[in-house]
Amino acid sequence: LSSTGVQRVQHNILLVDDDAAFRGSMSAFLEDEGFFVRAVSSGDEGIALIRQKVIPFSLALVDYHMPDIQGPETIRRLKEL
């Protein structure tokens, strides 16, 4: 519960980006805002994480240009799962 007595919903964010500095700074920012963030460095890692079905994600932030699977293809595969 928050200080106002309203229950806060935990939102989980999947962050997929091959730039380690960006992942670190964006993760820190989002966590400071109260989100749980799981950051991975590739589309393949993000897809594998979703397949495990351990954490339900409310949102996926995906880099457009990555060396393994490009952002649009990663998003398409995440939506299928």
C-alpha positions, -999 to +999 in steps of 0.1 A: +000+000+000+011+035-007+010+063+020-025+072+007-038+037+013-040+029-024-026-004-034+003+000-058+006-024-087+041-038-094+048-033-131+075-055-146+095-042-176+116-062-200+144-040-214+162-054-245+192-035-256+227-044-267+242-011-253+254-019-218+256+017-207+221+024-219+207-007-202+223+003-170+211+039-170+176+031-182+172+003-157+184+026-128+159+053-139+130+029-142+138+012-109+139+047-092+104+052-106+093+020-088+093-005-116+109-039-116+133-041-146+148-072-161+174-061-187+190-083-213+215-077-241+198-094-270+166-103-286+174-140-281+178-135-244+145-116-242+126-143-260+142-170-238+132-151-207+096-148-219+095-185-228+104-193-192+072-177-180+087-169-146+080-132-146+049-116-162+059-084-180+037-054-184+059-038-210+089-046-232+113-018-243+132-031-273+161-016-292+154-013-329+190-022-341+206-052-325+233-076-338+213-108-334+176-102-340+164-067-350+138-050-328+107-055-349+114-092-352+120-095-315+087-077-308+069-100-332+082-131-315+075-117-280+039-110-290+035-146-303+046-159-269 
